[in-house]
Amino acid sequence: MDRCCDMRGFLSFLVLWLIGKKPMSGDDLRKELERRKGQKPSPGTIYPVLKSLQEYGWIEEIKDKGKVKKYRLTKSGEKELKDSTRKFVSIFCDMEGEFRKAK
């Protein structure tokens, strides 16, 4: 399965999800991931993911004020995000209860 969110890794899913909230640049994504995870991913981590998502047709480039390249979801990307979120929830929806029990 060559889909972005085959759940072998979550970076593609997370990037797609963040871009689904609002158009973001690679640097915006790096900063947001640092805020959430405490560590900023390198450009060598983020930009290949963006390239891959773009090759699948799930995101497209837009120019923000003519200088900054940002990315937004395409219609196909919106569908992929819905499908992937549904799959994510079906796999992990019961983990919160298990996590609370383990404390």
ZIBELRA-V955914 format. One record per pair of residues at least 6 apart in sequence whose C-alpha atoms are under 8 Angstrom apart, sorted by the first residue. I is the first residue (numbers start at 0). J is the second residue. D is the distance in whole Angstrom. If there is no record, write none. Layout:
i	j	d
I	J	D
I	J	D
This chain:
i	j	d
3	11	6
3	12	7
3	52	7
4	11	7
4	12	5
4	83	6
5	83	8
6	87	8
10	48	8
11	48	6
11	52	8
12	80	8
12	83	7
14	28	7
14	48	8
14	49	8
15	52	8
15	58	8
15	72	8
15	76	8
15	80	7
16	80	7
17	23	8
17	28	8
18	70	7
18	71	6
18	72	7
19	71	7
19	72	6
19	77	7
19	80	8
21	71	7
22	69	6
22	70	5
22	71	5
22	72	8
23	69	5
23	70	5
23	71	7
24	67	7
24	68	6
24	69	4
24	70	6
25	42	8
25	45	7
25	46	7
25	49	8
25	69	7
26	42	8
28	45	8
29	39	6
29	40	6
29	41	7
29	42	8
29	45	7
30	39	6
32	38	7
32	39	6
32	40	7
33	39	4
33	40	7
49	58	8
52	58	6
53	59	6
56	73	7
56	75	7
56	76	7
57	72	6
57	73	5
57	74	7
57	75	5
57	76	4
57	77	7
57	79	7
58	70	6
58	71	5
58	72	4
58	73	5
58	76	6
59	70	5
59	71	6
59	72	6
59	73	6
60	68	6
60	69	6
60	70	5
60	71	7
61	68	6
61	69	5
61	70	6
61	71	7
62	68	5
62	69	6
63	69	6
